[in-house]
Amino acid sequence: MATGGVKQETSQWGFLNSCLLLILVLMIFYCSWVNNKIVTRGYRLSELRKNEKHLIEEQGKLEAELATLKRPQNLARLARQLGLKEPRSGHKIVMP
């Protein structure tokens, strides 16, 4: 009877150790998965920041180009290139 009790106690410890080992392995897999997500999102964030910087630079260039094109001298030159002429005094409409 003493041997049966020791065997049952050993069996319980073996089961408990197996459960703890399984929990440990699952925790390791979970931590690895979380770390992988963090690294992946870090790379994505870096890529987005680089893209944002590029877009801000492009926006600045486009705004400068737009300001240049809106200058009256350029508008008059482009109008002449398109064959447009100054309206006669009677044809002008003043908008409020």
SERO-4910 file (N, C-alpha, C, O; in steps of 0.05 Angstrom, whole numbers):
BEGIN
 pado doro    nc1    nc2    nc3   cac1   cac2   cac3    cc1    cc2    cc3    oc1    oc2    oc3
  Met    A     16    -23      0      0      0      0     17     25      0     10     45    -12
  Ala    A     39     25     12     57     48     13     67     54    -14     71     77    -22
  Thr    A     73     33    -30     84     37    -57     63     49    -75     69     66    -92
  Gly    A     38     41    -72     17     53    -88     13     82    -83      8     98   -101
  Gly    A     15     91    -58     12    119    -51     35    136    -62     30    158    -71
  Val    A     59    124    -61     82    139    -72     80    141   -102     86    162   -114
  Lys    A     70    120   -115     67    120   -144     46    140   -152     50    155   -172
  Gln    A     24    141   -137      3    161   -144     13    189   -139      6    207   -155
  Glu    A     28    194   -118     39    220   -112     59    228   -134     59    251   -143
  Thr    A     76    210   -143     95    215   -164     80    221   -190     88    239   -206
  Ser    A     58    207   -195     42    211   -219     29    239   -219     28    252   -239
  Gln    A     20    248   -196      9    275   -193     30    296   -198     25    316   -212
  Trp    A     54    292   -187     76    311   -191     84    311   -221     90    332   -232
  Gly    A     84    288   -234     90    287   -262     70    302   -279     77    316   -298
  Phe    A     44    299   -272     23    313   -286     26    344   -282     23    359   -301
  Leu    A     31    351   -257     34    380   -250     58    391   -265     57    413   -276
  Asn    A     80    376   -265    104    386   -280     99    388   -310    108    406   -323
  Ser    A     83    369   -321     77    370   -349     60    395   -355     64    408   -375
  Cys    A     41    401   -338     24    425   -341     41    450   -340     37    468   -356
  Leu    A     58    451   -320     75    475   -318     94    478   -342     98    500   -351
  Leu    A    104    456   -352    121    456   -375    105    466   -400    115    482   -416
  Leu    A     81    456   -402     64    465   -425     58    495   -423     59    509   -443
  Ile    A     52    504   -399     47    533   -395     72    549   -402     70    570   -415
  Leu    A     95    540   -393    120    553   -399    125    555   -430    132    576   -440
  Val    A    120    533   -443    124    532   -472    105    551   -486    112    566   -504
  Leu    A     80    551   -477     60    569   -489     67    598   -484     63    615   -502
  Met    A     77    604   -460     86    631   -454    109    640   -472    110    663   -481
  Ile    A    127    622   -477    150    628   -494    140    633   -523    149    653   -535
  Phe    A    122    617   -533    111    621   -559     96    648   -561     99    663   -580
  Tyr    A     80    654   -540     66    679   -539     85    703   -539     81    723   -554
  Cys    A    105    702   -522    125    724   -521    139    727   -548    145    750   -556
  Ser    A    145    706   -561    158    707   -587    140    720   -607    148    736   -624
  Trp    A    114    713   -606     95    724   -625     91    754   -620     91    769   -639
  Val    A     90    762   -595     87    790   -588    112    806   -597    109    827   -609
  Asn    A    135    794   -593    160    807   -601    161    810   -631    169    831   -642
  Asn    A    152    790   -646    151    791   -675    132    813   -684    138    828   -703
  Lys    A    109    816   -671     90    837   -678    102    865   -673     99    883   -689
  Ile    A    116    868   -651    129    893   -644    150    901   -665    150    924   -674
  Val    A    166    882   -672    187    887   -692    175    894   -719    183    912   -733
  Thr    A    154    878   -727    141    883   -753    128    911   -753    131    925   -773
  Arg    A    115    918   -732    102    945   -731    124    967   -730    119    989   -740
  Gly    A    146    961   -717    168    981   -717    178    986   -745    183   1009   -753
  Tyr    A    182    965   -761    190    969   -789    169    984   -805    176   1001   -821
  Arg    A    144    978   -800    122    991   -814    122   1021   -807    118   1038   -824
  Leu    A    125   1027   -781    125   1054   -772    148   1070   -784    145   1093   -792
  Ser    A    172   1057   -786    195   1070   -798    190   1076   -828    196   1097   -838
  Glu    A    177   1057   -841    170   1061   -869    150   1083   -873    153   1100   -891
  Leu    A    131   1085   -855    111   1106   -857    123   1133   -851    115   1153   -864
  Arg    A    141   1135   -832    154   1160   -826    171   1170   -850    171   1194   -856
  Lys    A    184   1151   -863    200   1158   -886    182   1168   -909    188   1188   -922
  Asn    A    159   1155   -912    140   1163   -932    128   1190   -926    125   1207   -944
  Glu    A    122   1195   -900    112   1221   -892    132   1243   -898    124   1264   -908
  Lys    A    157   1238   -892    178   1258   -898    179   1265   -927    181   1288   -935
  His    A    178   1244   -944    179   1247   -973    154   1264   -982    157   1282   -999
  Leu    A    131   1257   -971    107   1271   -979    107   1301   -971     97   1318   -985
  Ile    A    118   1306   -947    120   1334   -938    138   1350   -956    133   1373   -963
  Glu    A    161   1338   -964    179   1351   -983    165   1356  -1009    168   1378  -1021
  Glu    A    151   1336  -1019    137   1339  -1045    115   1361  -1043    111   1376  -1062
  Gln    A    101   1361  -1020     80   1382  -1016     93   1410  -1017     82   1428  -1029
  Gly    A    116   1413  -1004    129   1439  -1005    137   1447  -1033    133   1470  -1041
  Lys    A    147   1428  -1049    155   1434  -1076    130   1442  -1093    131   1461  -1109
  Leu    A    108   1427  -1089     84   1433  -1104     72   1460  -1096     62   1474  -1114
  Glu    A     73   1466  -1071     62   1492  -1062     79   1515  -1074     68   1536  -1082
  Ala    A    105   1511  -1075    123   1532  -1087    117   1534  -1117    116   1556  -1127
  Glu    A    113   1512  -1130    107   1512  -1159     80   1526  -1164     77   1541  -1183
  Leu    A     60   1520  -1147     34   1533  -1149     36   1563  -1145     23   1578  -1160
  Ala    A     51   1571  -1125     54   1600  -1121     67   1613  -1145     60   1636  -1152
  Thr    A     87   1600  -1157    100   1611  -1181     80   1613  -1204     79   1633  -1218
  Leu    A     64   1592  -1207     45   1592  -1230     23   1612  -1226     11   1622  -1246
  Lys    A     16   1619  -1201     -5   1638  -1196      4   1667  -1198    -13   1685  -1198
  Arg    A     29   1672  -1201     39   1700  -1203     27   1712  -1228     25   1699  -1248
  Pro    A     18   1738  -1226      5   1751  -1249     22   1750  -1274     12   1747  -1296
  Gln    A     49   1753  -1271     66   1753  -1295     64   1726  -1310     62   1725  -1334
  Asn    A     64   1705  -1294     62   1678  -1307     34   1673  -1319     32   1661  -1340
  Leu    A     13   1683  -1305    -14   1679  -1316    -17   1694  -1342    -29   1684  -1361
  Ala    A     -6   1718  -1343     -8   1734  -1368      7   1720  -1391     -3   1718  -1413
  Arg    A     31   1710  -1385     47   1696  -1405     32   1670  -1415     31   1665  -1439
  Leu    A     21   1655  -1396      7   1631  -1404    -18   1637  -1420    -25   1623  -1438
  Ala    A    -32   1659  -1413    -56   1668  -1428    -48   1675  -1457    -62   1667  -1476
  Arg    A    -26   1689  -1460    -17   1696  -1488    -10   1670  -1503    -16   1668  -1527
  Gln    A      3   1651  -1490     10   1626  -1503    -15   1611  -1512    -14   1597  -1533
  Leu    A    -36   1613  -1497    -61   1600  -1504    -78   1616  -1524    -99   1607  -1533
  Gly    A    -68   1640  -1531    -82   1656  -1551   -104   1673  -1539   -121   1684  -1553
  Leu    A   -104   1677  -1513   -124   1694  -1500   -115   1723  -1502    -91   1729  -1503
  Lys    A   -135   1741  -1503   -129   1769  -1505   -142   1784  -1482   -161   1774  -1470
  Glu    A   -133   1808  -1477   -145   1825  -1456   -173   1832  -1465   -178   1838  -1488
  Pro    A   -193   1830  -1447   -220   1838  -1455   -223   1868  -1459   -209   1884  -1446
  Arg    A   -240   1875  -1476   -246   1904  -1480   -261   1914  -1456   -272   1898  -1441
  Ser    A   -260   1940  -1452   -271   1952  -1428   -301   1945  -1424   -310   1942  -1401
  Gly    A   -316   1942  -1445   -344   1936  -1443   -349   1906  -1437   -372   1899  -1429
  His    A   -330   1890  -1440   -333   1861  -1435   -325   1852  -1408   -327   1828  -1401
  Lys    A   -315   1869  -1392   -306   1861  -1366   -330   1859  -1346   -348   1876  -1347
  Ile    A   -329   1839  -1330   -350   1836  -1310   -336   1835  -1283   -318   1820  -1278
  Val    A   -345   1853  -1265   -333   1854  -1239   -350   1837  -1220   -374   1842  -1217
  Met    A   -338   1817  -1208   -352   1800  -1189   -349   1810  -1161   -328   1819  -1153
  Pro    A   -370   1809  -1145   -368   1818  -1117   -351   1799  -1101   -347   1804  -1077
***
